[in-house]
Amino acid sequence: MEAARQYSAQDAQIHFSKILEAVATGEEVIISRSGEPVAKVVPPAGRPRRGDHGTLKGRIPASDDFDDLPEGFDEAFGDDE
């Protein structure tokens, strides 16, 4: 896992929006004073981390006929085409 970004208290005030964007994507940010960590900004517990679309591609199995409808399915729902 990548090390958390670290900002001094003064830089954290200046770059607060940037810190919030990083945390919204799942990163953790450390705020320090005089070089000593004093706070950690983390995403809320239980909230899924945002990521790129398609991050689960290849990780969820689906049968080869997934998109095929069973016989009679379309007729049962009034699509007689």
C-alpha positions as CSV (number, residue, x, y, z in Angstrom):
1,M,0.0,0.0,0.0
2,E,1.2,3.5,-0.8
3,A,2.3,5.8,2.0
4,A,-0.2,8.5,3.0
5,R,0.4,12.0,1.7
6,Q,1.6,14.4,4.4
7,Y,0.9,18.1,4.7
8,S,2.0,20.7,7.2
9,A,-0.8,22.4,9.0
10,Q,-0.2,25.6,7.0
11,D,-0.2,23.7,3.7
12,A,-3.3,21.8,4.7
13,Q,-5.1,25.1,5.1
14,I,-4.0,26.2,1.7
15,H,-4.7,22.9,0.0
16,F,-7.8,21.8,1.9
17,S,-9.9,21.2,-1.3
18,K,-7.1,19.0,-2.8
19,I,-7.0,17.0,0.5
20,L,-10.8,16.4,0.4
21,E,-10.5,15.2,-3.2
22,A,-7.8,12.8,-2.3
23,V,-9.8,11.5,0.7
24,A,-12.9,11.1,-1.5
25,T,-11.0,8.7,-3.7
26,G,-9.9,6.6,-0.7
27,E,-6.6,8.1,0.2
28,E,-5.5,8.9,3.7
29,V,-3.8,12.2,4.4
30,I,-1.6,13.1,7.4
31,I,-1.5,16.6,8.8
32,S,1.7,17.5,10.7
33,R,2.9,20.3,12.9
34,S,6.6,20.9,13.2
35,G,7.2,17.6,11.4
36,E,5.2,15.6,13.8
37,P,1.9,13.9,12.7
38,V,-1.0,15.3,14.6
39,A,-4.0,14.2,12.5
40,K,-5.1,11.7,9.9
41,V,-7.9,12.5,7.4
42,V,-9.5,9.3,6.2
43,P,-12.7,8.4,4.3
44,P,-15.7,7.6,6.5
45,A,-16.0,4.0,7.6
46,G,-18.4,1.9,5.6
47,R,-18.3,4.1,2.5
48,P,-17.0,2.3,-0.6
49,R,-13.9,3.8,-2.1
50,R,-14.4,5.4,-5.4
51,G,-12.3,4.1,-8.2
52,D,-12.2,3.9,-11.9
53,H,-15.0,2.3,-13.8
54,G,-14.5,-1.3,-14.6
55,T,-12.3,-2.1,-11.6
56,L,-14.2,-5.3,-11.1
57,K,-13.9,-6.4,-14.7
58,G,-12.8,-10.0,-14.8
59,R,-13.4,-10.5,-11.1
60,I,-17.1,-11.4,-11.3
61,P,-17.9,-14.5,-13.2
62,A,-20.7,-14.6,-15.7
63,S,-21.8,-17.5,-17.9
64,D,-21.3,-17.3,-21.7
65,D,-25.1,-17.1,-22.2
66,F,-25.7,-14.4,-19.7
67,D,-27.3,-12.0,-22.2
68,D,-29.5,-14.7,-23.7
69,L,-33.1,-14.8,-22.5
70,P,-34.7,-18.1,-21.6
71,E,-37.3,-19.5,-24.1
72,G,-40.7,-18.0,-23.6
73,F,-39.4,-15.1,-21.4
74,D,-40.2,-12.3,-23.9
75,E,-43.7,-13.8,-24.6
76,A,-44.4,-13.9,-20.8
77,F,-43.8,-10.2,-20.6
78,G,-45.9,-9.2,-23.7
79,D,-43.0,-8.8,-26.2
80,D,-44.2,-11.1,-29.1
81,E,-41.9,-9.8,-31.8
